[in-house]
């Protein structure tokens, strides 16, 4: 289903209006497709308002955390010994507003590889989930209670910020992103990207079925069918919104794994928003993200609409967008130091500019590339996904994917929209974060994103 919230920037709107009006609907009508489109009212100034002042991306925000170092050390020890991510109590100040007894825990998988007591001396560099109402019911900042401090191999995180904004323009659900000056216990201040956490509040803001269900795919899991016992999926999917009920999810996994090819082709559209899924696949490939639904970390959510009985695959984790290499190393903040494009599909060296955009493939085929299975902890399905494989093996669905690729190429790249978004983010960082990152770094990372986009046009 199409999400109810789209948040494009004013700078990109004039180009988008022209492109959306020009989108045609080529063949593949048998697959039930529709042209890519954003909210038809997107030119209305009211629809341009962000969901919260916190996620106003036109400025650099401040987040300052105060924590007990004994509790912090114990949390790190628990993680390194068991892999469990315990919550600790913090005081956090967001844009001048202080919240006491909020919760914070580690957030991530490969970005935490190598984390130890010895490498955890700089908490301002680690990936975090901050939950304002973990210990205080109803505590929020301008309607937001959960904030993710993202890991990234680059110094600015601009690759993910731009990717999230472009994603919102496709009509698919995205997570708003902001640049933050992030500090822990009065230590070094680091430039960190923060994004919305896809929780119940985010679900209700993005989907018009308020009774819908939202499932998060775990990094160690996959889309396999493990029988009808809900307990078999404890380490595979977590429910993030709606009544606790895995029945629709289990039925969907049974269908995509066990239906014959004819039934799969004929009935998938009854169970999955295939138009949105084709858009999702085309978008992930255009931005060179090797870490999507069939990537190393199984990064995705599944949203179930109780009114249509359809699932929608929801994008999550775009820190490897634009071919950025994942250098890992027990952190992933500004200390990562990579440059977007260093990990262009098929592998790469952090710091190298990309050689064009995503790898070319035959019409209707997804690009082939990415690291071998199991090269990172928590690699999950190891770079394969049964839904993707069967979807792309069907001629009608593959044609729909090819159509969406053409539409998104025009909408986001050929139109110049990506250049406007990159320029906007560059301006925000140069104007508001010059004390955290040099203008030369911002311009170098922006140039790498532009070079990658040039290869995708």
GITA-V890987 format. One record per helix or strand. SS is the DSSP state (h for helix, s for strand). FROM is the first residue (numbers start at 0). LEN is the number of residues. Records with the same first field share a line. If there is no record, write none. Layout:
SS=FROM-LEN, FROM-LEN
This chain:
h=9-13, 28-3, 44-4, 52-3, 68-14, 109-3, 122-3, 157-12, 199-7, 229-4, 246-12, 260-11, 273-13, 333-3, 385-8, 394-20, 416-16, 438-18
s=60-7, 87-7, 96-10, 127-4, 140-1, 143-1, 145-4, 153-1, 176-8, 189-7, 212-5, 236-5, 271-1, 300-5, 309-5, 337-1
